[in-house]
C-alpha cells in the first residue's frame, strides 16, 4: 500500500506536497516527546536563571520556575520516572476499556455488527446508515477503518451507485466522525485523562470520560445529516465521472454467516437485559449510585461509568462469542482478553514518554508560568472567549495536518491550552470539546493519516486512475463543511452556556 500512496501523490497541490513532506520528516511520536522533554529541560533552566515567577491563580502563592537541569531537577527526574508512568491516569482507563473492546473484536462482535448494519440498510437510508455506523463504529477503534470503507463501496455498488463515492463516504464516516458517539468510547477515556492531568496545573479538577457526552449526543445526528447532504447533493453528482472499471460482489468475507446472525440476536437481547437491570438499580431516588440529593450529576454512577461500560461490552461479547462458537470454554474469555492487549503495546510505550513530558512540564512550573502569562496577554486583547476558542480550533486543525495521532497532539496542546483557558474562565471540558472537533474533522485531509493509502488502494480496485489529488478534492468539502458546521454548533452551544456533559 505504501507504493500505491507514493504513486497517487503525483498531482496534489504544492501546499499538500509541502505538508506531506513536513509530515514525513517528523519523527515517531515516541522521539517527538523525547525531544519535547529535552526542550523543557533547557527552557526551564533558562527561565529559572532569569528568576521569573508568577502568582498562582488558585492559591495566590508566588511560583518560581524550577530548572530540570539543576541538582534538584536531576533528583526529581530519577525519583519520579516510575511514578509518573504508573500514575498517569489515561493508562489505566484505556487498558480497562481495551480489555472490553478488545474482547468484542476478538470474538467477532464488532465485525458482525458493522457488517449487518450496513448490508441490511434500506436503499433510501444507505448514505445515512453508512455515516451512523461509521461514527458509532469507532467503538471498535481502528477496526472501523478496515471494515466500513470497503463495505460502504459494496453497498453503493449493490444499489447502482458509484462505489468510489461509497468508499470515500465510509472513510469520512469513520475518520471525520471518530470522536463522536452516542456511547462513552475509548477516545473519551483517553482524552479526559490527559485533560485531567493538564487541569491540575491550575487546580485539581476531575474531567470525567462523560465530560463531552451531552454535546456528543447532539453531534451524532448533526454529523449524519450534514455528511449525508454533502455526499448526496455535492460529492456524488460532482464525481459521477469516476466510473467503476471493476465490480466487486458481496463475497463470503463481507457477508454475515447464519451463525453470526443468530448470535447477534442473542447479543441484542443480552444488551437489553443488561441495560434493563442496570436501570432498575439506577432509577430509584435512593439508589446507591445516586448522590446524597438523589441526583446523577455528580454521582457514584458517573464516577464508576468505566466499569459499567466494561461490563456491558464484556457481557455482550461473551454472549456473542458463546453463540457464534468463538468462545468454546470458560478459559477462552481471559485468553482472548489477553490477546487483545497485545495490540496496545505501542500505546504503552508512547504513554511512558508522554507521562514524563507532562510531569516534567508541571514540576518545572513552566506550565503555570506559560498559562498565567499567556492568559494575561490574551485578556488584554479585545477578543471574547468565543473567538479565542474558534482560533484555538483553527490551530488544532492545522496541527493535525502534521501530527495525526489525536492523543499525541492533545498531550502536547493540553498542558498549555487547558490551564490558559481555565484562567480565562473556560471549563476544561469545553476546551477539550473544541479540540476534538478540530482534530477529527481534519483527519480526512491529513497527509500523515496512515489509512489514506488503504483507501486509495480500495478505490484503485474500481478505478486505478484515481490519484491522491482527486481523492483530496473529494475530502476537502467534507473537511471544510463539517469543521464549519460542527464547530459553529459548538460555539453556539458554548455561547448559550449549555453544559457539554455532566459537570
C-alpha positions as CSV (number, residue, x, y, z in Angstrom):
1,X,0.0,0.0,0.0
2,X,2.9,2.3,0.5
3,X,3.8,2.1,-3.1
4,X,0.2,2.9,-4.0
5,X,0.4,6.0,-1.9
6,X,3.6,7.2,-3.5
7,X,2.2,6.7,-6.9
8,X,-1.0,8.5,-6.1
9,X,0.7,11.6,-4.9
10,X,1.7,12.7,-8.4
11,X,-0.7,15.6,-8.8
12,X,-1.6,17.1,-5.4
13,X,-1.1,20.8,-5.0
14,X,2.2,22.3,-3.8
15,X,0.7,23.1,-0.4
16,X,-0.3,19.5,0.1
17,X,3.1,18.3,-1.1
18,X,4.8,20.6,1.4
19,X,2.5,19.4,4.2
20,X,3.2,15.8,3.3
21,X,7.0,16.3,3.2
22,X,6.9,18.0,6.6
23,X,4.8,15.1,8.0
24,X,7.2,12.6,6.5
25,X,10.2,14.3,8.2
26,X,8.6,14.3,11.6
27,X,10.0,11.7,14.0
28,X,8.0,8.9,15.5
29,X,5.8,10.3,18.3
30,X,8.0,8.5,20.8
31,X,11.0,10.5,19.8
32,X,8.9,13.7,19.3
33,X,8.1,13.6,23.1
34,X,11.7,12.8,23.9
35,X,12.7,16.0,22.0
36,X,10.0,17.9,23.8
37,X,11.3,16.7,27.2
38,X,14.8,18.0,26.2
39,X,13.2,21.3,25.2
40,X,11.5,21.6,28.6
41,X,14.8,20.9,30.4
42,X,16.6,23.6,28.5
43,X,13.8,26.1,28.7
44,X,13.2,25.5,32.4
45,X,16.9,26.2,33.0
46,X,16.9,29.5,31.0
47,X,13.7,30.8,32.6
48,X,14.8,29.8,36.1
49,X,18.1,31.5,35.6
50,X,16.2,34.7,34.8
51,X,14.5,34.5,38.1
52,X,11.0,34.6,36.6
53,X,7.9,33.9,38.7
54,X,4.1,34.3,38.6
55,X,1.3,34.4,41.1
56,X,-0.6,31.1,41.2
57,X,-4.3,31.9,40.4
58,X,-5.5,29.1,42.7
59,X,-3.8,29.9,46.0
60,X,-2.2,33.2,45.4
61,X,1.3,31.9,46.1
62,X,4.4,33.1,44.3
63,X,5.5,30.4,41.9
64,X,9.1,30.4,40.5
65,X,10.2,28.2,37.6
66,X,12.4,25.3,38.6
67,X,15.3,24.1,36.5
68,X,15.3,20.4,35.4
69,X,19.0,20.8,34.8
70,X,19.7,21.5,38.4
71,X,20.6,19.1,41.2
72,X,17.1,19.3,42.4
73,X,15.8,18.6,38.9
74,X,18.1,15.6,38.5
75,X,16.8,14.1,41.8
76,X,13.2,14.7,40.7
77,X,13.7,13.0,37.3
78,X,15.4,9.9,38.7
79,X,13.0,9.5,41.7
80,X,9.7,10.2,39.8
81,X,10.1,8.3,36.5
82,X,8.3,5.2,37.6
83,X,5.6,7.0,39.5
84,X,5.0,9.4,36.5
85,X,4.3,6.3,34.4
86,X,2.1,4.2,36.6
87,X,0.1,7.2,38.0
88,X,-0.7,8.5,34.5
89,X,-4.5,8.4,34.6
90,X,-5.2,7.6,30.9
91,X,-3.1,4.5,31.1
92,X,-5.3,2.5,33.5
93,X,-8.5,3.8,31.9
94,X,-7.5,2.9,28.4
95,X,-6.3,-0.6,29.4
96,X,-9.6,-1.2,31.1
97,X,-11.5,-0.2,28.0
98,X,-9.3,-2.2,25.8
99,X,-10.0,-5.4,27.8
100,X,-13.6,-5.0,26.9
101,X,-13.4,-3.6,23.4
102,X,-10.6,-6.0,22.5
103,X,-12.8,-8.9,23.5
104,X,-15.6,-7.6,21.3
105,X,-13.1,-7.6,18.4
106,X,-11.6,-11.0,19.1
107,X,-14.9,-12.8,19.2
108,X,-16.1,-11.0,16.0
109,X,-18.9,-9.0,17.5
110,X,-17.6,-5.7,16.2
111,X,-17.2,-7.0,12.7
112,X,-20.6,-8.7,12.6
113,X,-22.5,-5.8,14.0
114,X,-20.9,-3.3,11.4
115,X,-21.5,-5.7,8.5
116,X,-25.1,-6.5,9.5
117,X,-25.9,-2.8,9.9
118,X,-24.5,-1.7,6.5
119,X,-25.5,-4.7,4.4
120,X,-29.1,-4.6,5.6
121,X,-29.6,-0.8,5.2
122,X,-32.7,0.2,3.2
123,X,-31.8,1.9,-0.1
124,X,-33.2,5.3,0.8
125,X,-31.2,5.3,4.0
126,X,-28.0,3.9,2.7
127,X,-25.9,7.0,2.9
128,X,-27.2,8.0,6.4
129,X,-26.7,4.4,7.6
130,X,-23.1,4.4,6.5
131,X,-22.3,7.6,8.4
132,X,-24.2,6.4,11.5
133,X,-22.4,3.1,11.5
134,X,-19.1,4.6,10.8
135,X,-19.4,7.1,13.6
136,X,-20.7,4.6,16.2
137,X,-18.1,2.1,14.8
138,X,-15.3,4.0,16.5
139,X,-16.2,1.8,19.5
140,X,-14.2,-0.8,17.6
141,X,-11.3,1.7,17.4
142,X,-9.2,1.4,14.3
143,X,-11.0,-1.7,13.2
144,X,-13.7,0.6,11.8
145,X,-11.2,2.0,9.3
146,X,-10.7,-1.5,7.9
147,X,-14.4,-2.5,7.8
148,X,-16.5,0.5,6.9
149,X,-15.0,1.9,3.7
150,X,-14.9,-1.3,1.7
151,X,-18.4,-2.3,2.9
152,X,-19.7,1.2,2.0
153,X,-18.3,0.8,-1.5
154,X,-20.0,-2.6,-1.9
155,X,-23.3,-1.2,-0.6
156,X,-23.2,1.7,-3.0
157,X,-22.4,-0.7,-5.9
158,X,-25.2,-3.0,-4.9
159,X,-27.7,-0.1,-5.1
160,X,-26.4,1.0,-8.5
161,X,-24.4,3.9,-7.1
162,X,-20.8,4.9,-7.6
163,X,-18.7,2.6,-5.2
164,X,-15.8,5.1,-5.2
165,X,-18.1,7.7,-3.6
166,X,-19.3,5.0,-1.2
167,X,-15.7,4.2,-0.1
168,X,-15.0,7.9,0.3
169,X,-18.2,8.3,2.4
170,X,-17.2,5.3,4.5
171,X,-13.8,6.8,5.2
172,X,-15.2,10.1,6.1
173,X,-17.7,8.5,8.4
174,X,-15.0,6.8,10.4
175,X,-12.3,9.4,10.3
176,X,-14.2,12.7,10.5
177,X,-16.7,11.3,13.0
178,X,-14.1,9.4,15.0
179,X,-14.5,11.3,18.2
180,X,-18.4,11.4,18.2
181,X,-20.6,8.7,19.6
182,X,-23.8,8.0,21.5
183,X,-21.7,5.8,23.8
184,X,-18.7,6.6,26.0
185,X,-15.8,5.3,23.9
186,X,-12.1,4.8,24.3
187,X,-11.4,8.3,22.9
188,X,-13.4,9.9,25.7
189,X,-11.4,7.9,28.3
190,X,-8.0,8.7,26.8
191,X,-8.6,12.4,26.2
192,X,-10.3,13.1,29.5
193,X,-7.4,11.5,31.4
194,X,-4.9,13.9,29.6
195,X,-7.2,16.8,30.3
196,X,-7.4,16.0,34.0
197,X,-3.6,15.9,34.2
198,X,-3.4,19.3,32.4
199,X,-6.1,20.9,34.5
200,X,-4.3,20.0,37.7
201,X,-1.7,22.6,36.8
202,X,-4.2,25.3,37.9
203,X,-6.3,23.3,40.3
204,X,-7.3,19.7,41.0
205,X,-10.2,19.0,38.6
206,X,-11.6,15.6,37.7
207,X,-12.6,15.6,34.0
208,X,-14.9,12.6,33.5
209,X,-14.9,10.4,30.4
210,X,-18.5,11.6,30.1
211,X,-17.5,15.3,30.1
212,X,-18.4,15.8,26.5
213,X,-21.3,13.3,26.3
214,X,-24.2,15.7,26.1
215,X,-22.8,17.5,23.1
216,X,-21.8,14.3,21.5
217,X,-25.4,13.0,21.7
218,X,-26.3,16.1,19.6
219,X,-23.3,15.8,17.4
220,X,-24.1,12.3,16.0
221,X,-27.3,13.2,14.3
222,X,-25.8,16.5,13.2
223,X,-22.8,14.8,11.5
224,X,-25.0,12.1,9.9
225,X,-27.4,14.7,8.4
226,X,-24.7,17.1,7.2
227,X,-22.4,14.4,5.8
228,X,-25.3,12.7,4.0
229,X,-26.3,16.0,2.4
230,X,-22.7,16.6,1.3
231,X,-22.5,13.2,-0.2
232,X,-25.8,13.0,-2.0
233,X,-26.1,16.7,-3.1
234,X,-22.5,17.6,-3.9
235,X,-19.9,14.8,-3.9
236,X,-21.9,12.1,-5.8
237,X,-23.1,14.4,-8.6
238,X,-19.7,16.2,-8.9
239,X,-17.6,13.0,-9.1
240,X,-20.0,10.8,-11.1
241,X,-17.4,10.7,-13.9
242,X,-15.3,8.4,-11.7
243,X,-16.7,5.3,-13.3
244,X,-16.1,1.9,-11.8
245,X,-14.0,-0.3,-14.0
246,X,-14.3,-3.4,-11.9
247,X,-17.3,-4.6,-9.8
248,X,-16.8,-6.3,-6.5
249,X,-19.5,-8.6,-5.4
250,X,-20.5,-9.3,-1.9
251,X,-18.4,-12.3,-1.2
252,X,-18.0,-14.5,1.8
253,X,-15.6,-12.2,3.5
254,X,-18.2,-9.4,3.6
255,X,-21.3,-11.4,4.5
256,X,-22.6,-12.3,7.9
257,X,-22.9,-16.0,8.5
258,X,-26.1,-17.6,9.7
259,X,-24.4,-18.5,13.0
260,X,-23.4,-14.9,13.5
261,X,-26.9,-13.7,12.7
262,X,-28.3,-15.9,15.4
263,X,-25.5,-14.7,17.8
264,X,-26.3,-11.1,17.1
265,X,-30.0,-11.6,18.0
266,X,-28.9,-13.2,21.3
267,X,-26.5,-10.3,21.9
268,X,-29.2,-7.8,21.3
269,X,-31.4,-9.5,23.9
270,X,-28.4,-9.6,26.3
271,X,-27.7,-5.9,25.8
272,X,-31.4,-5.1,26.5
273,X,-31.3,-7.3,29.6
274,X,-28.1,-5.7,30.9
275,X,-29.4,-2.2,30.4
276,X,-32.8,-3.1,31.9
277,X,-31.3,-4.5,35.1
278,X,-29.0,-1.5,35.4
279,X,-31.8,0.9,35.0
280,X,-33.8,-0.8,37.8
281,X,-30.8,-0.2,40.1
282,X,-30.2,3.4,38.9
283,X,-33.8,4.8,38.7
284,X,-34.9,4.7,42.3
285,X,-34.1,8.1,44.0
286,X,-32.5,6.2,46.9
287,X,-30.2,4.2,44.6
288,X,-26.6,3.9,46.0
289,X,-25.4,5.0,42.5
290,X,-27.0,8.5,43.0
291,X,-25.6,11.3,45.1
292,X,-26.9,12.3,48.5
293,X,-29.6,14.6,46.9
294,X,-30.8,11.8,44.7
295,X,-29.2,13.3,41.5
296,X,-26.9,11.8,38.9
297,X,-24.6,14.8,38.4
298,X,-22.2,14.2,40.1
299,X,-22.8,10.7,41.4
300,X,-21.1,7.3,42.0
301,X,-22.6,6.3,38.7
302,X,-20.6,8.8,36.7
303,X,-17.5,8.2,38.8
304,X,-17.8,4.5,38.0
305,X,-19.0,4.7,34.5
306,X,-16.0,2.9,33.1
307,X,-16.7,-0.4,34.9
308,X,-20.3,-0.1,33.8
309,X,-19.3,0.2,30.2
310,X,-16.7,-2.5,30.5
311,X,-19.3,-4.8,32.0
312,X,-21.7,-4.1,29.1
313,X,-19.2,-4.8,26.4
314,X,-17.8,-7.9,28.1
315,X,-21.3,-9.3,28.7
316,X,-22.3,-8.7,25.1
317,X,-19.0,-10.1,23.8
318,X,-19.3,-13.3,25.9
319,X,-22.9,-13.9,24.7
320,X,-22.0,-13.4,21.1
321,X,-18.8,-15.5,21.3
322,X,-20.6,-18.3,23.0
323,X,-23.4,-18.4,20.4
324,X,-21.1,-17.9,17.4
325,X,-18.6,-20.5,18.6
326,X,-15.7,-18.1,19.1
327,X,-15.8,-19.0,22.8
328,X,-15.8,-22.7,23.4
329,X,-14.9,-22.9,27.1
330,X,-14.6,-20.5,30.0
331,X,-10.8,-20.3,29.7
332,X,-11.3,-18.7,26.2
333,X,-12.6,-15.4,27.8
334,X,-9.4,-14.4,29.7
335,X,-7.2,-15.8,26.8
336,X,-9.0,-13.6,24.2
337,X,-8.8,-10.6,26.5
338,X,-5.1,-11.1,27.0
339,X,-4.7,-11.5,23.2
340,X,-6.5,-8.2,22.6
341,X,-4.0,-6.3,24.8
342,X,-1.1,-7.3,22.5
343,X,-2.2,-4.5,20.2
344,X,-1.8,-1.8,22.8
345,X,2.0,-2.3,23.3
346,X,2.9,0.6,21.1
347,X,0.4,2.8,23.1
348,X,2.0,1.8,26.4
349,X,5.5,2.7,25.1
350,X,4.2,6.1,23.9
351,X,2.5,6.7,27.2
352,X,5.8,6.3,29.1
353,X,7.3,9.3,27.4
354,X,4.1,11.3,27.4
355,X,3.8,10.8,31.1
356,X,7.3,12.1,31.7
357,X,6.7,15.1,29.4
358,X,3.6,16.2,31.3
359,X,5.1,15.6,34.7
360,X,8.3,17.5,33.9
361,X,6.2,20.3,32.5
362,X,4.2,20.5,35.7
363,X,7.1,20.1,38.1
364,X,9.2,22.8,36.5
365,X,6.3,25.2,36.8
366,X,6.7,26.1,33.2
367,X,3.1,25.1,32.6
368,X,1.7,27.6,35.1
369,X,4.2,30.2,34.1
370,X,3.2,30.0,30.4
371,X,-0.5,29.7,31.3
372,X,-0.6,32.8,33.5
373,X,1.5,35.0,31.2
374,X,-0.5,33.7,28.2
375,X,-3.8,34.4,29.9
376,X,-2.7,37.9,30.8
377,X,-1.6,38.6,27.3
378,X,-4.8,37.2,25.8
379,X,-7.0,39.1,28.3
380,X,-5.5,42.3,27.1
381,X,-6.7,41.5,23.6
382,X,-10.2,42.8,22.7
383,X,-11.4,39.2,21.9
384,X,-14.1,37.3,23.7
385,X,-13.6,33.7,24.8
386,X,-15.8,32.6,22.0
387,X,-13.4,34.0,19.4
388,X,-10.4,32.6,21.3
389,X,-11.9,29.1,21.2
390,X,-12.6,29.5,17.5
391,X,-8.9,30.4,16.9
392,X,-7.8,27.5,19.0
393,X,-9.9,25.2,16.8
394,X,-8.2,26.5,13.7
395,X,-4.8,26.0,15.3
396,X,-5.6,22.4,16.4
397,X,-6.9,21.6,12.9
398,X,-3.8,22.9,11.3
399,X,-1.5,21.0,13.7
400,X,-3.5,17.8,12.8
401,X,-2.3,18.0,9.2
402,X,1.2,17.2,10.6
403,X,0.6,15.3,13.8
404,X,-2.1,12.7,13.0
405,X,-2.3,11.0,16.4
406,X,-5.1,12.7,18.3
407,X,-3.8,11.6,21.7
408,X,-0.3,12.6,21.0
409,X,-1.3,16.0,19.7
410,X,-3.6,16.6,22.7
411,X,-0.8,15.6,25.1
412,X,1.3,18.4,23.5
413,X,-1.5,21.0,23.5
414,X,-3.4,20.3,26.7
415,X,-0.8,21.3,29.2
416,X,-0.6,24.7,27.5
417,X,-4.2,25.4,26.5
418,X,-6.2,23.8,29.2
419,X,-4.6,26.0,32.0
420,X,-4.6,29.0,29.7
421,X,-8.4,28.8,29.0
422,X,-9.1,27.9,32.6
423,X,-7.6,31.2,33.7
424,X,-9.8,32.8,31.1
425,X,-12.9,31.2,32.7
426,X,-13.4,28.4,30.2
427,X,-14.1,24.9,31.6
428,X,-11.6,22.2,30.6
429,X,-14.5,20.1,29.1
430,X,-15.2,22.9,26.6
431,X,-11.6,23.3,25.6
432,X,-11.4,19.5,25.1
433,X,-14.5,19.6,23.0
434,X,-13.2,22.3,20.8
435,X,-10.0,20.3,20.2
436,X,-11.9,17.2,19.4
437,X,-14.0,18.9,16.7
438,X,-10.9,20.4,15.1
439,X,-8.8,17.2,15.3
440,X,-11.4,14.8,13.9
441,X,-12.8,16.9,11.0
442,X,-9.3,17.4,9.6
443,X,-8.3,13.7,9.8
444,X,-9.5,13.1,6.3
445,X,-7.2,15.6,4.7
446,X,-4.1,14.9,6.9
447,X,-1.3,13.6,4.7
448,X,0.0,11.8,7.7
449,X,-3.2,9.7,8.1
450,X,-2.0,6.1,7.8
451,X,-5.3,4.9,6.4
452,X,-5.3,7.1,3.3
453,X,-3.1,4.6,1.4
454,X,-5.5,1.8,2.3
455,X,-8.5,3.8,1.0
456,X,-6.6,4.7,-2.2
457,X,-5.9,1.0,-2.7
458,X,-9.6,0.2,-2.3
459,X,-10.5,2.9,-4.8
460,X,-7.9,1.5,-7.3
461,X,-9.9,-1.8,-7.4
462,X,-12.7,0.1,-9.1
463,X,-10.7,2.8,-10.9
464,X,-6.8,2.7,-10.8
465,X,-6.7,6.2,-12.4
466,X,-7.9,8.0,-9.3
467,X,-4.9,9.9,-7.8
468,X,-4.4,11.5,-4.5
469,X,-5.2,14.9,-5.9
470,X,-8.7,13.7,-6.9
471,X,-9.1,12.0,-3.5
472,X,-8.2,15.2,-1.7
473,X,-10.7,17.1,-3.9
474,X,-13.4,14.8,-2.6
475,X,-12.3,15.1,1.0
476,X,-11.9,18.9,1.2
477,X,-15.6,19.7,1.0
478,X,-16.3,17.3,3.8
479,X,-13.5,18.7,6.0
480,X,-14.4,22.3,5.4
481,X,-18.2,22.0,5.8
482,X,-18.0,19.6,8.8
483,X,-15.4,21.7,10.5
484,X,-17.6,24.8,10.0
485,X,-21.0,23.3,10.8
486,X,-19.9,21.2,13.8
487,X,-17.6,24.0,15.0
488,X,-20.3,26.6,14.7
489,X,-22.8,24.5,16.5
490,X,-20.4,24.0,19.4
491,X,-19.6,27.7,19.6
492,X,-23.4,28.5,19.7
493,X,-23.8,25.8,22.4
494,X,-20.9,27.4,24.3
495,X,-22.4,30.9,23.8
496,X,-25.7,29.7,25.3
497,X,-23.9,28.4,28.4
498,X,-25.1,24.9,27.9
499,X,-23.1,22.1,29.6
500,X,-21.2,19.8,27.1
501,X,-21.5,17.0,29.6
502,X,-22.1,16.1,33.2
503,X,-20.2,18.6,35.3
